Amino acid sequence: MTILQRISCALLTAGLLAAPVLADTSYVRAGRMIDTESGKVLTDRLIRIEDGRIAAVTAYTPPPEGAAVLDWSGFTVLPGLIDMHTHLSDWGQTNNVAEPLLHSAEDIALVGARNARDTLNAGFTSVRDVGTFRAFGDVSLRNAIEAGYIEGPRMAVAGAYITVPGGGGEVTGMAPDVEIPEIMRMGVAAGPDEVKSKSRMLFQRGADFLKLIATGAVLAAGTEPGAPEMTEAEVRAAVDEAARYKSYATAHAHGAEGIKIALNGGVRSIEHASLIDDEAIQLAKKKGAWLVMDVYNGDFIDEMGKAEHWPEEIMRKNFETTDAQRIGFRKAVAAGVKIAYGTDAGVFPHGLNARQFKYMVRYGMTPMQAIQSATTSAAALMGKSADVGTIAPGRYADMVAVAADPLADISALERIDHVMKGGKLIR
C-alpha cells in the first residue's frame, strides 16, 4: 500500500474524507422505443441510467433486485424533443407593436421561467433560443436552468439579434422621436467591421451562437420578408467571428435572394426560408446547410391575428409567405435537404411546440423523418449529437413517453404523457 493510500484509509477511518460516491443508477422499461439513429422501433427495452446519462440500452431482462425501475412498458419512448427556433425570453406576440417596450427585465425573467417550464412539460428537453429583444435575458435563463434554480429545457442561446439599423431584428413601428433602449439594440450593426465587433461582444457576454437577420420580417413593421438586409460580406464577418469561438451563425431569411446571400456567406442554417426558390434549395443541399422552417406558424398568425386585429401589414406579409413556405418545404424534403425542427414558439404560446409535427407530415415528411428532425437532425445542427437526440449510451437521459403511437398518428406528440430530463422525472 502506498503512502497516499495509507493516508486516505486513515482519513476515511477518522471520518475526515468522504467515501467514494456510488453512481446514481436507475432503469426505465420501454415497451416500444424509437431508435432515431436507425429509424427503427425496438420493443421491450431496458434503459440503464447512471448519473443522469444513459449507460446501456438492452433487450429487457429483470434489473437487479431493489433497483429503481420506471415502468414505461405501456408507452412508446422517444428521445427528448428539440425545438431549434424558440423565443423563451420574450413576452410573446400581440397586436401592439410597442409590446417589447411595455415590460421590464424582471417581467421578462419571470415570463421566461414560465415559458421554460411549459416547454419542458411539453416534452421539449432542449431548445435553441434564437433571439430576444431585451438582450441577454436568454443567457440568464439558460444559466438559471443549468444551475437548477428553475426547471426548463437545455438551452443554446443567441444573446441578441445581429441586424442592420431599422431591420427585421429591431423594435420597429414607433414614432420617429421614440428612443429605443440601448439594451434592445445591442446587435445593431452596419458594415462588416461593426458586425464583427458586435459578434465578438455577444460571445463574450455568453451567447452560444449568432443569429443574423438577413432579410426583412413578417412581424417587424416597415420591413419586407423578401428584401435582403445584410450583405454577403457582413454575413461572412459574423461567420468568421463565430468560427473563432468554435461556433456558428444561423440566418433569419425569408426571401430567396437573402437565403442565397446567407448560404454563400457560410451560415450553418436558414430560419423560415418562406420564399425559397429551386436554386436556393439546391444551394442549401450543396452547402450541407439545414433549413428550419416554421410551417405551422402561419396558421396561428392568421387565426389569432384576425381575432385580435393585428396590424394589416403583418397579416398581408403572413398571407404572402405561408403557402409559399409550405410549397418550398415540400420541395426541400423531396430534394433531400437537411431539415431541423423549429417552430418560432413565442409567436404562439410556448408548450404548443408539437403542433408543427402534423404539418411537416402533411407537407412531405414521413412520421419518422419528422421525429428525426426534432431529435438526431436538431442535435447535429446544434453540435450536440454526443449529448442529445437519441436514446443511446453516453447521451443525457432525456426521454418522453406517449401512450399512442406517433408513427401511426404524429399528432400523438401533442399529448406527451411523461417527460424525463437528465434522469429526473419531470412528469
Buried (B, 14 or more C-beta within 10 A) or exposed (E): EEEEEEEEEEEEEEEEEEEEEEEEBBBBBBBBBBBBBEEEEBEEBBBBBBEBBBBEBEEBEEBEEEEEBBEBBEBBBBBBBBBBBBBBBBBBBEEBBEBBBEBEEEEBBEBBBBBBBBBBBBBBBBBBBBBBBBBBBBBBBBEBBEEEEBBBBBBBBBBBBBBBEBBBBBBBBBEEEEEBEEEBBBBBBBEBEBBBBBBBBBBEEBBBBBBBBBBBBBBBBBBBBBBBBBBBEBBBBBBBBBEEBEBBBBBBBBBBBBBBBBBEBBBBBBBBBBBBBEEBBEBBBEBEBBBBBBBBBBBBBBEBBEEEEBBEBBBEBBBBBBEBBBEBBBBBBEEEBBBBBBBBBBBBBBBBBBBBBBBBBBBBBBBBBBBBBBBBBBBBBBBBBEBBBBBBEEBBBBBBBBBBBBBEBBBBBBBBBBBBBBBEEBE
